[in-house]
Amino acid sequence: MHIEPGIVAGAKIVLSYATAANAGLYSLKLAFGALRDRGLTALAARTGLATAATFVFFQVLPTAPVGVSEVHLILGSTLFLLFGAAPAAIGLALGLLIQGLAFAPADLPQYGMNVTTLLVPLFAVAALARRIIAPGTAYVDLSYAQALALSTAFQGGIVAWVAFWAFYGQGAEAWGGIAAFGAAYLLVIALEPLVDLAVLAGAKSLRGLRGSALVTPRLFA
């Protein structure tokens, strides 16, 4: 979901600074809530793990340029289910920034667009989870349908934001590239729920993590 350089340029790129700032402020709100609920150690530990995972998603896992962006296997719903909304949001933002600074400085001017494209769908996942997962249900007990709904919300949100930035920057001429990118992301949408369920199944065998600072309390409770 790295927006290609030049898709949005000139004065238009200012909008990305505004959207990223708003996403950052909402992430801070989530972080303050996590601090209040679990303390600094838990937030820092889960954020560190989410940051490392995000870096792996972008720099280690296979990626392919398609249309107006790049297709990555970004397991946003997996990060949410394991670590919670605040650590996942901060981890996505930091992991993307570290990857850009260390390996892809050409992507840094697009950072505002890219971080918005990651964080807003994550917030949608958190809102959807509150609606479709009963309060007494541990995340390790999710059904395939629930995992699919969360994954589709995240990956569909990424496609929608990429389409927005492309249309905003290039107008109707971006349509072909957007269609190719969206079609390629169907594979990610199909794959992520299976990854989620595999990770959650593995977590079931690690009940010793219950109450640990390394995972969200909701994973087991």
Secondary structure, 3 states (H helix, E strand, C coil): CCCCCCCCCHHHHHHHHHHHHHHHHHHHHHHHHHHHHHCHHHHHHHHHHHHHHHHHHHHCCCEEEECCEEEECCCHHHHHHHHCHHHHHHHHHHHHHHHHHHHCHHHHHHHHHHHHHHHHHHHHHHHHHHHHCCCCCCHHHCCHHHHHHHHHHHHHHHHHHHHHHHHHHHHHHHHHHHHHHHHHHHHHHHHHHHHHHHHHHHHHCCHHHCCCCCCCHHHCC
